[in-house]
Amino acid sequence: MLEITVHEIKEKCPVYKTGDKMMIDDPEIVPEGTGALCTHAFSALLHYVLILEHDWCLAKLGLTTPEDPDHAYM
């Protein structure tokens, strides 16, 4: 299962606020763990979600930092 958390919003967002979560259990979005679903955000995340569900080598994907190898940053 993949948990996506909003850590920062750079512009105005009418859907999400910092701390909101989205839960994905491939191939389903888990409604109980997901607040609102923004089509703009989801379309940007979709290709990362598919990769992360099947290949958890975040360093190889360039999505993490040495200080925090267990979390992906996009």
C-alpha positions as CSV (number, residue, x, y, z in Angstrom):
1,M,0.0,0.0,0.0
2,L,1.2,3.5,-0.8
3,E,0.5,6.5,1.3
4,I,0.9,10.0,-0.2
5,T,1.0,13.0,2.1
6,V,0.9,16.7,1.0
7,H,3.9,18.4,2.6
8,E,4.0,21.7,0.8
9,I,1.7,23.6,-1.6
10,K,3.6,26.2,-3.7
11,E,0.6,27.9,-5.3
12,K,-3.1,28.2,-4.3
13,C,-4.8,24.9,-4.2
14,P,-8.6,24.7,-3.8
15,V,-8.6,21.0,-3.0
16,Y,-5.6,20.1,-0.8
17,K,-4.0,21.5,2.3
18,T,-0.7,20.5,4.0
19,G,-1.2,17.1,5.8
20,D,-3.9,15.7,3.5
21,K,-3.4,12.1,2.5
22,M,-4.2,9.7,-0.4
23,M,-4.0,6.0,0.1
24,I,-3.5,3.6,-2.9
25,D,-3.6,-0.2,-2.8
26,D,-2.7,-1.1,-6.3
27,P,-4.8,-0.7,-8.4
28,E,-7.4,0.9,-6.1
29,I,-7.7,4.2,-4.3
30,V,-8.6,3.5,-0.7
31,P,-11.5,5.9,0.1
32,E,-11.2,5.4,3.9
33,G,-7.6,6.8,3.8
34,T,-8.1,9.4,1.1
35,G,-9.7,12.9,1.4
36,A,-10.5,14.8,-1.7
37,L,-9.2,13.6,-5.0
38,C,-7.9,16.2,-7.4
39,T,-7.7,15.2,-11.0
40,H,-4.8,17.6,-11.7
41,A,-2.7,16.3,-8.8
42,F,-3.6,12.7,-9.5
43,S,-2.6,12.9,-13.2
44,A,0.8,14.3,-12.2
45,L,1.3,11.6,-9.6
46,L,0.0,8.6,-11.6
47,H,3.2,7.5,-13.3
48,Y,5.1,7.7,-10.0
49,V,2.4,5.8,-8.2
50,L,2.7,2.9,-10.7
51,I,6.5,2.8,-10.4
52,L,6.5,3.0,-6.6
53,E,3.9,0.3,-6.2
54,H,6.3,-2.2,-8.0
55,D,9.8,-0.9,-7.3
56,W,10.7,0.5,-3.9
57,C,14.2,1.5,-4.7
58,L,13.7,5.2,-4.2
59,A,17.4,6.0,-4.5
60,K,17.6,4.4,-7.9
61,L,14.6,6.4,-9.0
62,G,16.1,9.6,-7.7
63,L,13.1,10.3,-5.5
64,T,14.8,10.5,-2.1
65,T,17.6,12.0,-0.1
66,P,20.4,10.2,1.8
67,E,19.0,11.7,5.0
68,D,15.5,10.2,4.5
69,P,15.8,7.0,2.3
70,D,12.3,5.7,3.3
71,H,10.3,8.6,1.8
72,A,9.9,9.7,-1.8
73,Y,9.8,13.4,-2.7
74,M,8.2,14.7,-5.8
